[in-house]
Amino acid sequence: MAHKAIIAGSSGLIGSILLDILLQEPFYDEVLILVRKELPIKHYKLSQFVVDFDRLDAYKEHLTGHALFCCLGTTKAKTPDKTVYRAIDHDYPLQLAQLAHQNGVKQYHLVSSIGANAASSTFYLKTKGETENDLQKVGTPALYIYRPSFLTGDRQEKRAMEKIISYLYIIINPLLFGGLKKYKSIPATTVAKAMYKQSMQNTKGLFIYESDQIKQLS
């Protein structure tokens, strides 16, 4: 059976790795990526669609297939305006889910964050939690939510602070066990592999994976 995947956020740390996996593995014979500007990648399975994320309704007809992977995200430093930040972390993922559901897409996979909670006093975690809650109201047959801890990997954008934190986690990780295991850092590759593997499952319902559980899936 032919399968089509859609990725939003394919230029980010997790999204770029996931794209590479989907292009290499035989389960998907078509991969559509939604991008702000075309990526320098060519592959016989790959289609790129340059979109204005503020006008997603205009591209509804293209949001068809087996699974939609949402790896959209930003940072406070890159997007200091909270309205714009919320649009990227909440509005776009939610609208994509709604449009995909209307077109019969069976699965929706969201990269969220450890600590996501709509009742949080932290804007970042509150927004992530509200996104998770609102996605559950869409009605997608299978909704997968991944809550990774601090991500490690080769980022295109070099961030000095994240490099420092990565070194700190080398020291901290061995001290996190029991109920604290989920706070250990996690390779972006591990998250991407877990998303791919779960997308091959023929299951329905809501699936939320904390960071330590994601490691077990991959």
Salt bridges, closest charged atoms under 4 A:
GLU38 OE2 - LYS42 NZ 3.53
ASP89 OD2 - LYS128 NZ 3.20
ASP91 OD1 - HIS90 ND1 2.70
GLU130 OE1 - ARG86 NH1 2.57
GLU130 OE2 - LYS126 NZ 3.25
GLU132 OE1 - ARG147 NH2 2.57
ASP134 OD2 - HIS90 NE2 2.64
ASP134 OD1 - LYS137 NZ 3.57
ASP154 OD1 - LYS158 NZ 2.91
GLU157 OE2 - LYS78 NZ 3.04
GLU157 OE1 - ARG159 NH2 3.43
GLU162 OE1 - ARG155 NE 2.67
GLU162 OE2 - ARG159 NH1 2.81
GLU210 OE2 - ARG147 NH1 2.79
